[in-house]
Amino acid sequence: MEAELPLARFRRVFRPLNLILIHQGLWALLLLGADGPRITDPGRLPWDWWAIRTGCAALAIAIALLYLRRMSPMQHPLSRILPGDRPSSPRMQAGFAVLGLALMLTVARLLTESPPEMALKIVAFGAIDALAYQLIAFGIAFSLYDAAGWGLGAVIGSFALSWGLRDLILNIIGDNQSALLFALVGGAITGALIGLVSIGLRKWPGGFWIAWAAQFIVITLIAGFA
């Protein structure tokens, strides 16, 4: 039994990496293997390949949630929707403002962007994609490394690795082979910054969904339609 402990520990340590590879790499592997469309914008993907890319992010979410079922409710990152404060407190009002902005921008994009089908693809993918980032980083990476004092570092590392791999894969899909190193490094820096901002938002105003909504607003509802 003791001989199995190092293997079990190894599997736990690399669990975030496995989820990141499912989230970021599985759809690209399927696309390249099947000679699918070399399109990096989710809004322009055909519905079948959009479903595959979105489904890989959803698969990573599902696996992460299965891992999280083993945790106590107090540890579960989805247990706090909003800051645990009075409705009139500045923290609670700020939390409602962020969520309300995400909802209003979503409705505005779906109603005003053309063609509507493209807007729907971008919004739906962006919401699921942001949830995968947040769950892997705060639900899995933080929980695995927090006891050793590396929880927040693991969150930043998870975002950096995931975003660096994302930009690297998008460059490969888009046949931009000359900028692979720049994409990897630039993506890692971007991911680390998003991780830092997410940590700050989870502290104030607080709550899992505030950080998710902020990432969804900036990356999808603003930058995704630029």
C-alpha positions as CSV (number, residue, x, y, z in Angstrom):
1,M,0.0,0.0,0.0
2,E,2.9,2.3,0.8
3,A,4.3,1.8,-2.6
4,E,1.2,3.3,-4.1
5,L,1.5,6.6,-2.2
6,P,4.2,8.2,-4.4
7,L,2.2,7.4,-7.5
8,A,-1.0,8.8,-5.9
9,R,0.9,11.9,-4.9
10,F,2.3,12.3,-8.4
11,R,-1.2,12.0,-9.9
12,R,-2.5,14.7,-7.6
13,V,0.3,17.1,-8.3
14,F,-0.2,16.8,-12.1
15,R,-4.0,16.9,-11.9
16,P,-4.2,20.6,-12.9
17,L,-1.9,20.0,-15.8
18,N,-4.2,17.1,-17.1
19,L,-7.2,19.4,-16.9
20,I,-5.4,22.2,-18.7
21,L,-4.4,19.8,-21.5
22,I,-8.0,18.7,-21.8
23,H,-9.2,22.3,-21.8
24,Q,-6.7,23.7,-24.2
25,G,-5.2,20.9,-26.2
26,L,-7.8,18.2,-26.8
27,W,-9.9,20.2,-29.3
28,A,-6.8,21.2,-31.2
29,L,-5.5,17.6,-31.4
30,L,-8.9,16.5,-32.8
31,L,-8.9,19.4,-35.3
32,L,-5.4,18.7,-36.5
33,G,-6.0,15.0,-36.6
34,A,-9.2,15.3,-38.6
35,D,-7.8,18.2,-40.8
36,G,-10.6,20.5,-39.6
37,P,-10.9,24.2,-40.3
38,R,-7.9,26.2,-39.2
39,I,-10.0,28.9,-37.5
40,T,-9.1,30.3,-34.2
41,D,-12.1,32.5,-33.6
42,P,-14.9,30.5,-31.9
43,G,-17.5,32.7,-33.5
44,R,-16.4,31.7,-37.0
45,L,-16.1,28.0,-36.4
46,P,-18.7,25.7,-38.0
47,W,-21.2,24.5,-35.4
48,D,-19.8,21.0,-35.3
49,W,-16.2,22.2,-34.6
50,W,-17.5,24.9,-32.2
51,A,-19.3,22.1,-30.3
52,I,-16.0,20.1,-30.1
53,R,-14.0,23.1,-28.9
54,T,-16.7,24.1,-26.4
55,G,-17.2,20.5,-25.4
56,C,-13.6,20.1,-24.5
57,A,-13.8,23.1,-22.1
58,A,-17.0,21.6,-20.7
59,L,-15.3,18.2,-20.2
60,A,-12.6,19.9,-18.2
61,I,-15.2,21.5,-16.1
62,A,-17.1,18.2,-15.5
63,I,-13.9,16.4,-14.5
64,A,-12.9,19.3,-12.1
65,L,-16.4,19.1,-10.5
66,L,-16.0,15.4,-10.0
67,Y,-12.8,16.1,-8.1
68,L,-14.4,18.8,-6.1
69,R,-17.2,16.5,-4.9
70,R,-14.6,15.0,-2.6
71,M,-14.2,18.3,-0.8
72,S,-16.2,19.7,2.0
73,P,-18.8,22.4,1.1
74,M,-16.7,25.0,2.9
75,Q,-13.8,24.3,0.5
76,H,-15.9,24.2,-2.6
77,P,-15.1,27.2,-4.8
78,L,-18.7,27.4,-6.1
79,S,-20.1,27.7,-2.5
80,R,-20.0,31.5,-2.5
81,I,-21.9,33.2,-5.2
82,L,-21.5,36.7,-3.7
83,P,-19.6,38.2,-0.8
84,G,-21.0,37.0,2.5
85,D,-22.1,40.5,3.6
86,R,-25.2,42.6,4.2
87,P,-27.1,43.6,1.0
88,S,-26.3,47.3,1.7
89,S,-22.6,46.8,2.1
90,P,-20.1,48.1,-0.4
91,R,-18.8,44.6,-1.1
92,M,-22.2,43.2,-1.9
93,Q,-23.1,46.2,-4.1
94,A,-19.9,45.9,-6.0
95,G,-20.5,42.2,-6.5
96,F,-24.0,42.8,-7.8
97,A,-22.6,45.5,-10.1
98,V,-20.0,43.2,-11.7
99,L,-22.6,40.4,-12.2
100,G,-25.2,42.9,-13.5
101,L,-22.6,44.4,-16.0
102,A,-21.9,40.9,-17.3
103,L,-25.6,40.2,-17.8
104,M,-26.3,43.6,-19.5
105,L,-23.3,43.3,-21.8
106,T,-24.3,39.7,-22.7
107,V,-27.8,40.8,-23.7
108,A,-26.5,43.8,-25.6
109,R,-24.0,41.7,-27.6
110,L,-26.7,39.1,-28.4
111,L,-29.2,41.8,-29.5
112,T,-26.9,44.1,-31.4
113,E,-24.1,42.1,-32.9
114,S,-24.4,40.7,-36.5
115,P,-24.7,38.0,-37.4
116,P,-26.5,36.8,-34.3
117,E,-25.3,33.2,-34.7
118,M,-21.6,34.4,-34.4
119,A,-22.4,36.4,-31.3
120,L,-24.1,33.4,-29.7
121,K,-21.1,31.2,-30.4
122,I,-18.7,33.8,-28.9
123,V,-20.7,34.4,-25.8
124,A,-21.5,30.8,-25.0
125,F,-18.0,29.7,-25.6
126,G,-16.6,32.5,-23.5
127,A,-18.8,31.8,-20.5
128,I,-17.8,28.1,-20.5
129,D,-14.1,28.9,-21.2
130,A,-13.9,31.3,-18.3
131,L,-15.5,28.9,-16.0
132,A,-13.0,26.2,-16.9
133,Y,-10.1,28.6,-16.2
134,Q,-11.5,29.6,-12.8
135,L,-12.4,26.0,-11.7
136,I,-9.0,24.5,-12.7
137,A,-7.1,27.3,-11.0
138,F,-9.1,27.9,-7.8
139,G,-10.9,24.6,-7.5
140,I,-8.1,22.2,-8.3
141,A,-4.7,23.9,-8.3
142,F,-5.3,26.0,-5.2
143,S,-6.8,23.2,-3.2
144,L,-3.9,20.8,-4.0
145,Y,-1.1,23.2,-3.1
146,D,-2.7,25.4,-0.4
147,A,-1.7,23.1,2.5
148,A,2.0,23.5,1.4
149,G,1.6,27.3,1.3
150,W,1.7,27.5,-2.5
151,G,-2.0,27.9,-3.1
152,L,-2.0,31.4,-4.6
153,G,1.2,30.6,-6.6
154,A,-0.5,27.6,-8.0
155,V,-3.4,29.7,-9.1
156,I,-1.1,32.1,-10.9
157,G,0.9,29.3,-12.4
158,S,-2.3,27.5,-13.6
159,F,-3.5,30.7,-15.4
160,A,0.0,31.3,-16.8
161,L,0.4,27.8,-18.1
162,S,-3.1,27.5,-19.5
163,W,-3.0,30.9,-21.3
164,G,0.5,30.3,-22.6
165,L,-0.6,26.9,-24.0
166,R,-3.8,28.5,-25.4
167,D,-1.9,31.2,-27.4
168,L,0.7,28.7,-28.5
169,I,-2.0,26.4,-29.9
170,L,-3.9,29.2,-31.5
171,N,-0.8,30.2,-33.4
172,I,-0.2,26.7,-34.5
173,I,-3.9,26.4,-35.7
174,G,-3.6,29.7,-37.5
175,D,-0.3,28.6,-39.2
176,N,1.6,31.4,-37.6
177,Q,4.7,29.3,-36.9
178,S,7.1,32.3,-36.7
179,A,5.7,33.6,-33.4
180,L,5.4,30.5,-31.3
181,L,7.8,31.5,-28.6
182,F,6.4,35.0,-28.4
183,A,2.9,33.5,-28.2
184,L,3.9,31.1,-25.4
185,V,5.7,33.8,-23.3
186,G,3.2,36.5,-24.0
187,G,0.3,34.2,-23.2
188,A,1.9,33.1,-19.9
189,I,2.3,36.7,-18.9
190,T,-1.3,37.5,-19.8
191,G,-2.5,34.5,-17.9
192,A,-0.5,35.4,-14.8
193,L,-2.0,38.9,-14.8
194,I,-5.5,37.5,-15.1
195,G,-4.7,35.2,-12.2
196,L,-3.5,38.1,-10.1
197,V,-6.7,40.1,-10.9
198,S,-8.9,37.1,-10.1
199,I,-7.2,36.6,-6.8
200,G,-7.8,40.2,-6.0
201,L,-11.5,40.0,-7.0
202,R,-12.0,36.9,-4.9
203,K,-10.7,38.9,-1.9
204,W,-12.7,42.0,-2.7
205,P,-15.6,42.1,-3.3
206,G,-15.2,38.3,-3.0
207,G,-16.9,35.2,-4.3
208,F,-16.1,32.7,-7.1
209,W,-18.6,34.2,-9.6
210,I,-17.2,37.7,-9.3
211,A,-13.9,36.6,-10.7
212,W,-15.6,34.5,-13.3
213,A,-17.8,37.4,-14.4
214,A,-14.9,39.9,-14.6
215,Q,-12.9,37.5,-16.8
216,F,-16.0,36.9,-19.0
217,I,-16.6,40.6,-19.4
218,V,-13.0,41.6,-20.4
219,I,-12.0,38.6,-22.4
220,T,-15.2,37.7,-24.2
221,L,-17.7,40.6,-24.1
222,I,-15.1,43.3,-24.7
223,A,-12.0,41.8,-26.3
224,G,-13.9,38.9,-28.0
225,F,-15.9,41.4,-30.1
226,A,-13.1,43.9,-30.8
